[in-house]
Amino acid sequence: MSDTLPIPQGFLEILIAHLPYALGDRIAEDDDLAALGLDSMGVVQLVTDLEETFGFELPDELLTEDTFATAGSLWTAVAEFVPEPADV
C-alpha cells in the first residue's frame, strides 16, 4: 500500500464502473487502472462522472498519466475537490 488517503466507497463505486476488468466491487489503491481496462475514452467518461457526482471541475494540470495510474493516485489528486462527506 502507498501513502494515499483512505478512499471512500462512493468514489470506488464510480471508478469500478469504468474498469471492465475489475473483479467484484473492490480494488486495491495500488491496482493499475490501465490493466483493469481504463483507456483514454474511459478516462474522459470517468472524469465526467466524478465531476458531475461530486460537483467539481478537475484542473487540466491533473489530467496526466500519473494521476490515472492507480486508484490511490487518482483519489489523492481529486480528494481536495470532493466535498464532505466524501462517501456520496
URJOLIN-V700582 format. One record per pair of residues at least 24 apart in sequence whose C-alpha atoms are under 8 Angstrom apart, sorted by the first residue. I is the first residue (numbers start at 1). J is the second residue. D is the distance in Angstrom with one decimal. If there is no record, write none. Layout:
# URJOLIN-V700582
i = (I	I)
j = (J	J)
d = (D	D)
This chain:
# URJOLIN-V700582
i = (1	1	2	2	2	4	4	4	4	4	5	5	5	7	7	8	8	9	10	10	10	11	11	11	11	11	12	14	14	14	15	15	18	18	18	27	28	29	29	29	29	30	30	30	30	31	31	32	32	32	33	33	33	33	34	43	54	54	54	54	55	56	56)
j = (29	30	29	30	72	29	72	73	75	76	72	75	76	72	75	86	87	87	86	87	88	50	75	86	87	88	71	46	49	50	46	71	42	45	46	71	71	70	71	72	73	70	71	72	73	70	71	69	70	71	68	69	70	71	69	68	81	82	83	88	82	81	82)
d = (6.9	6.4	7.6	7.0	7.6	7.8	5.6	7.1	7.7	6.0	7.4	7.4	6.3	7.3	6.5	6.2	5.1	5.9	7.3	4.7	5.1	7.9	7.9	7.8	6.9	7.5	7.9	7.6	7.3	7.2	6.8	7.8	6.2	7.8	6.5	7.8	7.2	6.3	4.8	4.3	7.8	5.3	6.3	6.0	8.0	5.4	6.5	5.8	4.9	7.6	6.8	5.7	5.2	6.8	7.0	7.8	8.0	5.7	6.9	7.8	7.5	6.1	7.1)
